């Protein structure tokens, strides 16, 4: 029996003798099935050909897979006095990386923006005594490894601590969410968007898509909903889903300008 990981999207699946017959995340129109066909790695095979690295990303510790695997996102570790919140997840957990997180005060929770970044959330949870995994319940159909630690939260916001809050924006997925950390960026606040609002390559703007690989834009109503959900939040930085894809300062104004630019482009 093995836990299987989709080679294209990095989602970990339930334990079985044979690999799954298909990946619902890749077969969805927001992703795609690998051109060579659906392929799988066992957890052990993945750990033999890939390793985890950790480093600072705009003042926050991050963990990523090398060489790049699947979608290539990195997870961020938002450290508070009673432990870290892992924002978004990666397809692998290793003993060395677990020890690194323990050195940062451990893991008290995992929160994931949407199904493309579920990764090996169950493995990370188990490494820290069943740390809760917060996934919005509107996306429950895409959970590929059901686990008792999963908390399918509902509604529009969820406070993880006095300073950390999840906000459902919708858009990329029905339950797509961002995270707001009030004390980040020197107390000016930071917004963690994954690719719900994708930090552009110039790192001055964000953009919005229903599907990035298949080039399907979001409609105006969906972007307006995202903008309205973010409007009450104070933030000076935005953290995207990949190393270095961040807006370091003035991010609130950049976000608002991005919304205006997007509406102008599609009108």
C-alpha positions as CSV (number, residue, x, y, z in Angstrom):
1,X,0.0,0.0,0.0
2,X,1.3,3.4,-0.9
3,X,0.3,7.1,-0.8
4,X,0.3,8.3,-4.4
5,X,1.2,11.8,-5.7
6,X,0.0,13.2,-9.0
7,X,3.0,14.2,-11.0
8,X,1.2,17.0,-12.7
9,X,-0.5,18.9,-9.9
10,X,1.3,17.5,-6.8
11,X,-1.9,16.4,-5.0
12,X,-1.4,13.4,-2.6
13,X,-4.0,10.7,-2.8
14,X,-5.3,8.0,-0.4
15,X,-3.3,4.9,0.3
16,X,-3.8,2.0,-2.1
17,X,-2.0,-0.8,-3.9
18,X,-2.5,0.6,-7.4
19,X,-2.3,4.3,-8.3
20,X,-5.6,6.1,-8.8
21,X,-7.3,5.8,-12.1
22,X,-7.4,9.6,-12.6
23,X,-6.8,12.9,-10.9
24,X,-10.0,15.1,-10.5
25,X,-7.9,18.2,-10.0
26,X,-6.0,17.7,-13.3
27,X,-9.2,16.7,-15.2
28,X,-10.9,19.9,-14.1
29,X,-10.7,22.7,-16.8
30,X,-8.6,24.9,-14.5
31,X,-5.7,22.4,-14.8
32,X,-4.7,19.9,-17.4
33,X,-3.6,16.2,-17.7
34,X,0.1,15.9,-18.4
35,X,0.8,15.6,-22.2
36,X,2.4,12.2,-21.6
37,X,-0.6,11.0,-19.7
38,X,-1.5,10.7,-16.1
39,X,1.5,9.7,-14.0
40,X,2.0,9.0,-10.4
41,X,4.8,8.7,-7.8
42,X,4.7,7.0,-4.5
43,X,5.6,9.1,-1.5
44,X,8.8,7.2,-1.2
45,X,9.7,7.7,-4.9
46,X,9.0,11.4,-4.6
47,X,11.4,11.7,-1.6
48,X,14.2,9.9,-3.5
49,X,14.2,12.2,-6.5
50,X,13.2,15.5,-4.8
51,X,14.2,17.3,-1.6
52,X,13.0,20.2,0.4
53,X,14.8,23.5,0.8
54,X,13.9,26.4,3.1
55,X,14.9,30.0,3.0
56,X,13.6,33.5,3.7
57,X,11.1,35.0,1.2
58,X,10.6,38.7,1.9
59,X,11.1,38.3,5.6
60,X,9.0,35.1,6.1
61,X,10.4,31.5,6.1
62,X,9.4,29.4,3.2
63,X,9.7,25.7,2.2
64,X,9.8,24.5,-1.4
65,X,10.6,21.4,-3.5
66,X,13.8,21.0,-5.5
67,X,14.2,20.3,-8.3
68,X,10.8,22.0,-9.1
69,X,7.9,19.6,-9.0
70,X,4.4,19.8,-10.3
71,X,3.0,23.4,-10.0
72,X,6.1,24.5,-8.1
73,X,4.6,26.5,-5.3
74,X,6.3,27.1,-1.9
75,X,4.7,27.1,1.5
76,X,5.2,30.0,3.9
77,X,5.5,29.7,7.7
78,X,3.8,32.4,9.6
79,X,5.3,32.2,13.1
80,X,3.4,33.3,16.2
81,X,4.3,32.6,19.8
82,X,2.4,29.4,20.0
83,X,3.5,27.9,16.7
84,X,3.5,28.5,12.9
85,X,0.6,28.6,10.5
86,X,1.6,27.0,7.2
87,X,0.1,28.9,4.3
88,X,-0.5,26.8,1.3
89,X,1.2,23.4,1.2
90,X,3.8,21.4,-0.9
91,X,3.7,17.8,-2.1
92,X,6.3,16.5,0.3
93,X,7.2,16.4,3.9
94,X,10.7,15.2,5.1
95,X,12.2,14.5,8.5
96,X,14.7,17.3,8.0
97,X,12.0,19.9,7.0
98,X,9.9,18.8,10.0
99,X,12.8,19.4,12.3
100,X,13.3,22.8,10.7
101,X,9.7,23.8,11.4
102,X,10.1,22.5,15.0
103,X,13.0,24.9,15.3
104,X,10.5,27.8,14.5
105,X,8.2,26.7,17.3
106,X,6.3,24.0,15.4
107,X,3.2,23.9,13.4
108,X,-0.2,24.8,14.9
109,X,-2.3,24.9,11.7
110,X,-2.2,24.5,7.9
111,X,-4.4,26.7,5.7
112,X,-4.6,26.3,2.0
113,X,-6.0,28.8,-0.6
114,X,-7.4,26.3,-3.0
115,X,-7.1,22.6,-4.3
116,X,-4.1,23.2,-6.5
117,X,-2.0,23.6,-3.4
118,X,-3.4,20.9,-1.1
119,X,-0.2,18.9,-1.6
120,X,0.8,16.6,1.3
121,X,-1.2,18.5,3.9
122,X,-2.1,15.3,5.7
123,X,1.6,14.3,6.1
124,X,2.4,17.7,7.5
125,X,-0.5,17.5,9.9
126,X,0.5,14.1,11.1
127,X,4.1,15.2,11.7
128,X,2.7,17.7,14.2
129,X,0.2,15.7,16.1
130,X,-2.8,16.2,13.9
131,X,-2.5,20.0,13.3
132,X,-5.8,21.2,11.8
133,X,-5.9,21.6,8.0
134,X,-8.3,24.5,7.1
135,X,-9.8,24.0,3.6
136,X,-12.9,25.8,2.5
137,X,-15.8,23.4,2.4
138,X,-17.0,24.8,-1.0
139,X,-14.0,22.9,-2.5
140,X,-14.5,19.6,-0.7
141,X,-15.1,17.7,-3.9
142,X,-11.4,18.2,-4.8
143,X,-10.0,16.6,-1.6
144,X,-7.9,13.7,-2.8
145,X,-6.7,12.4,0.6
146,X,-9.5,12.7,3.1
147,X,-8.1,13.0,6.7
148,X,-9.6,13.6,10.1
149,X,-7.5,16.7,10.6
150,X,-9.2,18.5,7.7
151,X,-11.5,21.3,8.9
152,X,-13.9,22.2,6.0
153,X,-14.6,25.7,7.2
154,X,-17.6,27.6,5.8
155,X,-18.7,31.2,5.5
156,X,-16.7,34.2,4.4
157,X,-14.0,34.6,7.1
158,X,-12.3,32.5,9.7
159,X,-10.0,33.7,12.4
160,X,-7.0,31.4,13.1
161,X,-5.6,33.8,15.8
162,X,-6.0,37.4,17.0
163,X,-3.9,38.5,14.0
164,X,-4.4,35.9,11.3
165,X,-7.7,35.5,9.3
166,X,-8.8,33.5,6.3
167,X,-11.1,35.3,3.8
168,X,-13.1,33.5,1.1
169,X,-12.9,35.4,-2.1
170,X,-14.1,32.9,-4.6
171,X,-12.9,33.4,-8.2
172,X,-10.3,30.8,-9.0
173,X,-12.4,28.2,-7.1
174,X,-15.7,28.6,-5.3
175,X,-13.9,28.3,-1.9
176,X,-10.7,30.1,-3.0
177,X,-9.3,32.1,0.0
178,X,-6.6,34.5,0.9
179,X,-5.0,35.0,4.3
180,X,-4.5,38.3,6.1
181,X,-1.8,38.7,8.8
182,X,-2.3,41.9,10.6
183,X,1.2,42.0,12.3
184,X,3.2,41.3,9.1
185,X,5.2,43.9,7.2
186,X,6.2,45.7,10.3
187,X,2.7,45.9,11.6
188,X,1.3,47.3,8.4
189,X,-0.3,44.0,7.4
190,X,0.3,41.5,4.6
191,X,-2.1,39.7,2.3
192,X,-1.2,36.1,1.2
193,X,-3.0,35.4,-2.1
194,X,-1.4,32.3,-3.6
195,X,-2.6,32.8,-7.2
196,X,-6.2,33.8,-6.2
197,X,-4.7,37.2,-7.1
198,X,-1.5,36.3,-9.0
199,X,1.5,38.6,-8.5
200,X,2.6,39.6,-12.0
201,X,6.1,39.3,-13.2
202,X,6.8,43.0,-12.8
203,X,5.8,42.6,-9.0
204,X,3.9,45.8,-9.2
205,X,0.4,44.4,-10.0
206,X,-1.7,41.3,-9.6
207,X,-4.1,39.7,-12.0
208,X,-7.1,37.3,-11.8
209,X,-7.8,34.1,-13.8
210,X,-10.2,31.2,-13.6
211,X,-7.5,29.0,-15.3
212,X,-3.9,30.1,-15.7
213,X,-2.6,27.2,-17.9
214,X,-5.7,27.3,-20.1
215,X,-6.0,31.1,-20.3
216,X,-9.5,31.5,-19.0
217,X,-10.0,34.9,-17.4
218,X,-12.4,35.7,-14.6
219,X,-15.4,37.7,-15.3
220,X,-16.0,41.2,-13.9
221,X,-18.5,40.0,-11.2
222,X,-15.9,37.5,-9.8
223,X,-13.2,40.1,-9.7
224,X,-15.5,42.6,-8.0
225,X,-16.3,40.0,-5.4
226,X,-12.5,39.5,-4.7
227,X,-12.0,43.2,-4.5
228,X,-14.9,43.7,-2.1
229,X,-13.7,40.9,0.1
230,X,-10.2,42.4,0.3
231,X,-11.3,46.1,0.6
232,X,-11.7,46.1,4.4
233,X,-8.2,44.7,5.0
234,X,-5.1,46.8,5.7
235,X,-1.9,45.5,4.1
236,X,1.4,46.9,2.7
237,X,2.7,43.6,1.2
238,X,1.3,40.8,-0.9
239,X,2.8,37.4,-1.0
240,X,2.2,35.2,-4.0
241,X,2.6,31.5,-4.5
242,X,6.1,31.2,-5.7
243,X,9.6,32.3,-4.5
244,X,10.0,36.0,-5.0
245,X,6.6,36.6,-6.5
246,X,5.7,39.2,-3.9
247,X,4.9,42.9,-3.8
248,X,7.2,44.3,-1.1
249,X,5.4,47.6,-0.3
250,X,2.5,49.8,-1.3
251,X,0.6,46.6,-2.0
252,X,-2.9,48.0,-1.1
253,X,-2.6,50.7,-3.7
254,X,-1.2,48.1,-6.2
255,X,-4.1,45.8,-5.6
256,X,-6.7,48.5,-6.2
257,X,-4.9,49.7,-9.3
258,X,-4.8,46.1,-10.5
259,X,-8.5,45.8,-10.2
260,X,-9.1,49.0,-12.1
261,X,-6.6,47.9,-14.8
262,X,-8.3,44.5,-15.1
263,X,-11.8,46.0,-15.5
264,X,-10.4,48.4,-18.2
265,X,-8.9,45.5,-20.1
266,X,-12.1,43.4,-20.2
267,X,-14.6,46.2,-20.7
